[in-house]
Amino acid sequence: DNKTVVDGQTTVTSNSAGGVAVFTPSDGITLNQQTPLNKWAKLVPDLAKALADAGFKKGDIDHTTSDSLAKQSRAIQDFVVDHLSNNTTDDSGIAIAPDNMTLLVAPVVEADASTRQYGDYISQNLSTNDATDGEATSDGESSEDDSSKDDSSNTESDSTASDEQAQAVDRLVSSLKLAKESGMHVVLLGNSIEGYKPDAFVKFSDAQTIGKLQAEKMVSKLKLDKASKDNPKYIEVLLPYTAVDEKGNANDSTFAQEAFRGIWQVLGFYYQKGVVESPSGTLDGKSTENDWQAVAYDAAKEGSTAKVLDKRLAKTDGQSTLTRIDGIITMNDYIASEVVKELDDLGYTGSAADINPQITISGIVGNITGKKDLSRDAVPDPIKSPENDNANDSSSSDDDADEDTSASDKDRDSQWPLVTGYGAYVSNIPSIVNGKQWMTGMEDRQTIATDIAQACAKLNKDEALNSMPSIRNSEVGGEDPDHQRTVAGCQRQQSQVRADRPRIYFLGRCRSVIHTRHAASRLRCLFRTALFRPTITVKS
């Protein structure tokens, strides 16, 4: 312990790592495996272990869950007041200061059904407008007293909910400000708070990142940089969202808009270049990042995904084969599972493992010895599509050409497409293993937990965070950084800020991407008694 004397008053402070109080939303009860792995209940144990490894005692780590912002704000308020009351004086008049404390707060933010399909870590902004403040409306005036009473009741209920939300936000912000003014540190997890600037902010995946990630993977796997106008790739984008809430009020569509913006930032170039087409015509070279509604649909309706996909891939008049489709961006694993089922019902065959597999001689040797997966280079796509190539081929008879073309077209058009997703649903892992779903994504929880623990240790020692490689300065709560630079690794960024500005640190993080292994790597099972498992790579 350290002793300091100020104006004759002796104060004793502890040399321990201090304490950490974690406040997270409660996880809902799940009775099936159709749930993402990105859950707070999965992160907290990893975080507790990382904090212990960073020097925090088990008894100095506190965790509280709340199922509403009102309850969470009260819990934080009570904790801050109780902690400050621990500043006591012993019988000899020596003041005993409370241990250094960092609050890790994941604000409770209401999410619609579609957004919840991505997991708990989706970064959103908390404001007093998050509560439902719309008023129920009717298609026409009603003269019935019961209808008027119902509308009045709904309006009052919405107004009450909005007031309670505003009070909860105010209570939360006031408590966190009191904590900082009293020497505690505050780190926000996932969700920022409008108008509040924490000591650090941990940003998880957002809508734009999720959309961009899947589009980038699609570009790489389909080798769109080598595609041509004469033999384009065919990609459909499914953008699920919940149009209205349970009370019939319009939901905020920002998440869907941002998700499409991330997709279009990557795929837009290829549509404009003419090397990618949409079989349904929903997207083309003239589309922009604002055309999200062209591919959006209300996923809250039963069977809506199957109906939308069936319509997108419908056969045209005189079409004898299935509609060719090379890739489908589904945004999350829940939608991906419905897409896989519908593709199977429509008659598509094969798997994503058949698309651009990679094999080399060294890979075969390494596979036999059990040192690495088998991989081979893919046969390059022809510059011209088979039908265009056959139209210029006069070396074979018309009958033979027609027969060969028909068989070739049928095989090509019925080929199973790449299906992307996000959330790493346990129920979807078999589909990833067998290649029906090509990829999913999840947060790298252990790395995130380690970075958060290191940040807490530094904050409790009053050390700067900018020495951490995962740190960058960013805009949080309205604070705009002076400048920022990219650092090698997970596209990590950091910057120097003026001394007169609060230091808002952004803990950038990597995401794990799970892929189907190439079909040829199944040969490994012939040489090793090991289960066929998906390959996991880490990408920013």
Beta strands, then each sheet from edge to edge (+ up, - down):
strand 1: 2-6
strand 2: 9-13
strand 3: 19-25
strand 4: 61-66
strand 5: 88-89
strand 6: 95-96
strand 7: 101-105
strand 8: 125-126
strand 9: 185-189
strand 10: 192-193
strand 11: 200-202
strand 12: 233-237
strand 13: 239-241
strand 14: 276-277
strand 15: 296-298
strand 16: 327-329
strand 17: 418-420
strand 18: 439-443
strand 19: 471-473
strand 20: 485-487
strand 21: 492-494
strand 22: 505-507
strand 23: 511-515
strand 24: 535-539
sheet 1: 1+ 2- 6- 5+
sheet 2: 4+ 3+ 7+ 9+ 11+ 22+ 19-
sheet 3: 8+ 10+
sheet 4: 14+ 12+ 16+ 17+
sheet 5: 13+ 15+
sheet 6: 18+ 23- 24+
sheet 7: 20+ 21-
end
